[in-house]
């Protein structure tokens, strides 16, 4: 037997049934659970208001880590599978097991947010007394509409394993070895490179200057990079036909590399931002569900639309004899794949224009403000440390002598302190203090 299921079940032939159960049942369920909650758990380690810029960088790095696994999988697993399928399947199993052990081992250091019913009892009472206040609360439908704005970009992104492969199949392999399917790794490398630049330099640079790049602008920038990738594919398409008409030869497959680079850069501004806004703009009790729907907007909806679009444009992928087999340069030169790329370009450019519209951008900003106000206005949404305190947390608690240590509540206390004052006074060492006409009475927190 050559695989673990065969050895365990005592079978000589490959167990296709076990493979189908694992691929079509266990894998989708496990992926759905993990992908919809792991980013939410990571983002909850930051304060939703005071550490907003850190959440922004977290989601870029989160998406980078996903592509680290993609790069490793594209390089290591195929090489191992040539010698042993069993070991190739065992490697991800062992890595997942190690990750679970590591996650459990570090549980004492995590910020543990207790699930709440909406925004706390006080907000619930207000909502019951005045229905108009519900308008000022974040809701899932708004988040779903925002996530739909990245669908045009993801239609372009979904071409990497489909139309780009069709185009690359008639191009000359690099060194006779590197073919079109191998170029998919360039997309992951691009995500790692541009993700590092954006999270380490670009976003912190804007944060230091108190600049927040609007979500609509991020979506538009990502879609513009996706449109550039499709535009470059049109350039490559023209090069393929021109070279074949002139000399009957093929061009090198590496001419496709810029398309993968541009798509990878666009993912940083579109997909990672979609992850971020699905978390920050959704109600506290629907964050996992919002992130799951966002995954559907990233993969499910674009893939279904691309499949329908491909079938509608099927005649463009046939040669003069009506055959859909265009893997040879002679047959490909008779097809009209360029028309399909033009349609894709129009879809992605439409996504750019929609995200640049002032009403759309302002609406996204209003949804994010409602979510931020709901988070800052509710003590229940402030992340609380787990009961198991770390040595550092115990030291800080002792130093503060039992006083309020939560940054948001301290900020609210200081704001109240300054509002009660008659006017601020500058003392020695540029210390800003408040001068009171009458010493204010400190009210205990309820």
DRENZATOR-317355 format. One record per residue (C-alpha): residue in three letters; x, y, z. Coordinates in steps of 0.5 Angstrom, whole numbers, plus 2048, in hexadecimal, padded with zeros to 3 digits. Each point is the difference from the previous one (the first is absolute). Layout:
N
ALAXYZ...
//
This chain:
446
UNK800800800UNK8038077FEUNK7FB804805UNK7FE801807UNK7F97FE7FFUNK8027FA7FCUNK8047FD805UNK7FB802806UNK7FA7FC7FCUNK8057FB7FDUNK7FE8027F9UNK8057FF7FAUNK7FD8057FBUNK7FF807802UNK7FA802804UNK7FC8057FBUNK7FA800805UNK805802806UNK8038057FCUNK7F98037FEUNK7FD800807UNK807804802UNK8008057FAUNK7F9801800UNK7FD800807UNK806800805UNK8048057FDUNK7FB8067FEUNK7FD7FF807UNK806801804UNK8038067FBUNK7F9803801UNK801800808UNK807802800UNK8008057FBUNK7FA804803UNK802800807UNK808800800UNK8018077FDUNK7FA803805UNK8047FD806UNK8068037FEUNK7FD8077FFUNK7FD7FF806UNK807801804UNK8008077FEUNK7FB806803UNK7FB8017FAUNK801808801UNK807802803UNK8037FA7FCUNK7FD8017F9UNK8068017FCUNK8037FA803UNK7FA7FC7FEUNK8018037F9UNK8077FD800UNK7FE7FA803UNK7FB7FE7FBUNK8068017FAUNK8057FC804UNK7FA7FA801UNK7FF8007F9UNK8088007FFUNK8007FA804UNK7FB7FC7FCUNK8048017FAUNK8067FE804UNK7FD7F9800UNK7FE8017F9UNK8078007FEUNK8037FB804UNK7FA7FB7FEUNK8028027F8UNK8077FE801UNK8007FB806UNK7FA7FB7FFUNK8017FF7F8UNK8077FE801UNK7FF7FB806UNK7FA7FD7FCUNK8047FE7FBUNK8037FB805UNK7FB7FF805UNK7F88027FFUNK8007FE808UNK805804802UNK7FD8067FCUNK7F97FF803UNK8047FF807UNK804807800UNK7F9805800UNK7FD7FB805UNK806800805UNK8018087FFUNK7F8801802UNK8017FC806UNK806804802UNK7FC8067FFUNK7FB7FE804UNK8047FE806UNK8048077FFUNK7F9803801UNK7FE7FC806UNK807801803UNK7FF8087FFUNK7F9801803UNK802803806UNK8038067FDUNK7FA8017FBUNK7FB806801UNK7F97FC801UNK7FA8047FEUNK7FA7FE803UNK7FA7FF7FBUNK7FB805801UNK7F88017FEUNK8018067FBUNK803806804UNK7FF7FF807UNK7FA801805UNK8008077FFUNK8008017F9UNK7FA7FA800UNK7FC804804UNK8018077FCUNK7FE7FC7FAUNK7FA7FD803UNK7FE807802UNK8018047F9UNK8007FC7FAUNK8048067FCUNK8067FE804UNK8017F97FCUNK8028047FAUNK806802804UNK8027F9801UNK8057FC7FBUNK7FC7FB7FCUNK8027FA7FCUNK7FC8027FAUNK8058067FFUNK8067FC801UNK7FE7FB7FBUNK7FF8057FBUNK807803802UNK8037F97FEUNK7FC8007FAUNK8048067FDUNK8067FB800UNK7FD7FB7FBUNK8028047FAUNK8087FF802UNK7FF7F9802UNK7FD7FE7F9UNK8078027FDUNK8037FD806UNK7FC7F97FEUNK8048007F9UNK8067FE803UNK7FF7F9800UNK7FB8007FAUNK8018057FAUNK807802802UNK8027F87FFUNK7FC8007F9UNK8058057FEUNK8067FE803UNK7FF7F97FDUNK8028027F9UNK806804803UNK8077FD800UNK8027FE807UNK806803803UNK8077FC800UNK7FB7FA7FDUNK7FD7FF807UNK7FC806803UNK7FA8007FDUNK7F9804801UNK7FE7FC806UNK806801804UNK7FF8087FFUNK7FB800805UNK805800806UNK8028077FDUNK7F9802803UNK8017FE807UNK807803800UNK7FD8077FDUNK7FC7FF806UNK8057FF805UNK8058067FDUNK7FA8057FFUNK7FD7FE807UNK807801803UNK8018077FDUNK7F8802802UNK8007FE807UNK807802802UNK8018067FDUNK7FA8037FCUNK7FA7FF805UNK805802806UNK8028067FCUNK7F98027FFUNK7FE7FF808UNK806804802UNK7FC8067FCUNK7F97FE803UNK7FE7FE7F9UNK7FB7FB7FFUNK8007FD7F8UNK7F88007FFUNK7FE7F97FFUNK7FD8027F9UNK8078027FEUNK8037FA802UNK7FB7FC7FCUNK8018047FAUNK807800800UNK8007F8801UNK7FB8007FAUNK8048057FCUNK8067FB801UNK7FC7FA7FEUNK7FE8047FAUNK8078017FEUNK8017F9800UNK7FB7FE7FBUNK8028067FCUNK8077FD800UNK7FD7F97FEUNK7FD8047FAUNK8078027FEUNK8037F9801UNK7FA7FE7FBUNK8028057FBUNK8087FD801UNK7FD7F97FFUNK7FD8017F9UNK8058057FEUNK8067FB801UNK7FC7FA7FDUNK7FE8047FAUNK8078037FFUNK8047FA801UNK7FC7FA802UNK803800807UNK7FE800807UNK801806805UNK8037FE807UNK7FB7FF806UNK804805804UNK7FC8057FDUNK7FA7FE804UNK804802806UNK7FE807801UNK7F97FE800UNK8017FC806UNK804805803UNK7FA8057FFUNK7FB7FB803UNK8047FF806UNK801807801UNK7F88017FFUNK7FF7FB805UNK803804806UNK7FB8067FFUNK7FA7FC7FEUNK8007F9803UNK803802807UNK7FC806801UNK7FA7FC7FEUNK8027FC806UNK801806804UNK7FA8047FFUNK7FC7F9801UNK802800807UNK801807802UNK7F98027FDUNK7FC7FA802UNK7FC800806UNK8037FC806UNK7FC7FA800UNK8007FF7F9UNK8088017FEUNK8017F97FFUNK7FA8007FBUNK8028067FDUNK8077FD7FEUNK7FD7FA7FEUNK7FC8047FBUNK8068047FEUNK8037F97FEUNK7FA7FF7FCUNK8018077FCUNK8087FE7FFUNK7FF7F97FDUNK7F97FE7FFUNK7FC8057FDUNK8068027FBUNK8027F97FEUNK7F87FF7FEUNK8008067FCUNK8067FF7FDUNK7FE7F97FEUNK7F98037FDUNK8048057FDUNK8057FB7FDUNK7FA7FC7FDUNK7FD8067FDUNK8068017FCUNK8027F97FFUNK8008027F8UNK806804801UNK8047FA803UNK7FF7FC7F9UNK8047FF7FAUNK7FE8017F9UNK7FD7F9800UNK7FC801806UNK8057FC804UNK801802808UNK8077FD800UNK8048067FFUNK8067FD804UNK8048017F9UNK8038077FEUNK7FD7FE7F9UNK7F97FF803UNK801806805UNK8018057FBUNK7FA7FF7FDUNK7FC801806UNK7FE807803UNK8027FF807UNK801808800UNK7F9801800UNK7FF7FD806UNK806804803UNK7FC8067FEUNK7FA7FE804UNK8047FF806UNK8038067FFUNK7F9804800UNK7FE7FC806UNK806802804UNK8008077FEUNK7F9801802UNK8027FD807UNK805806800UNK7FB8057FEUNK7FB7FE805UNK804800806UNK8038077FEUNK7F9803800UNK7FF805806UNK7F97FD802UNK8037F9801UNK806802803UNK7FC805805UNK7FB7FA801UNK8067FB802UNK803805805UNK7F9801803UNK8007F9801UNK8077FF803UNK7FE806805UNK7FA7FD803UNK8047FA801UNK805804804UNK7FB804804UNK7FD7F9802UNK8077FE802UNK802806804UNK7F9801803UNK8007F9803UNK8047FE806UNK7FE7F97FEUNK8048007F9UNK806802804UNK8057FA7FFUNK8017FD807UNK8067FB802UNK7FF7F9801UNK7FF7FE808UNK8077FD800UNK805806800UNK8078017FEUNK805802804UNK8008077FCUNK7F9801801UNK8017FE808UNK805805800UNK7FC8067FDUNK7FA7FE804UNK805801807UNK8038077FDUNK7F98037FEUNK7FD7FE807UNK7FA7FD7FEUNK7FE8077FCUNK7FD7FF7F9UNK8057FE7FBUNK7FC7FF7F9UNK8038057FBUNK7F98027FEUNK7FD801807UNK806804802UNK7FF8047FAUNK7F9801801UNK801802808UNK8058057FDUNK7FB8037FCUNK7FB801805UNK806803805UNK8028057FAUNK7F88027FFUNK7FF801808UNK806805800UNK7FF8087FFUNK8068007FBUNK8077FC7FFUNK806803803UNK8077FF7FEUNK8057FE805UNK8087FF801UNK8027FB7FBUNK7FB8017FBUNK7FB7FC805UNK7F98017FEUNK7FB800806UNK7F9803801UNK7FE806804UNK7FA7FF804UNK7FB806803UNK7FE7FB805UNK8047F9801UNK7FB7FB7FCUNK7FD7FA804UNK8037F97FDUNK7FA7FC7FFUNK8017F8800UNK7FF7FC7FAUNK7F97FC801
//
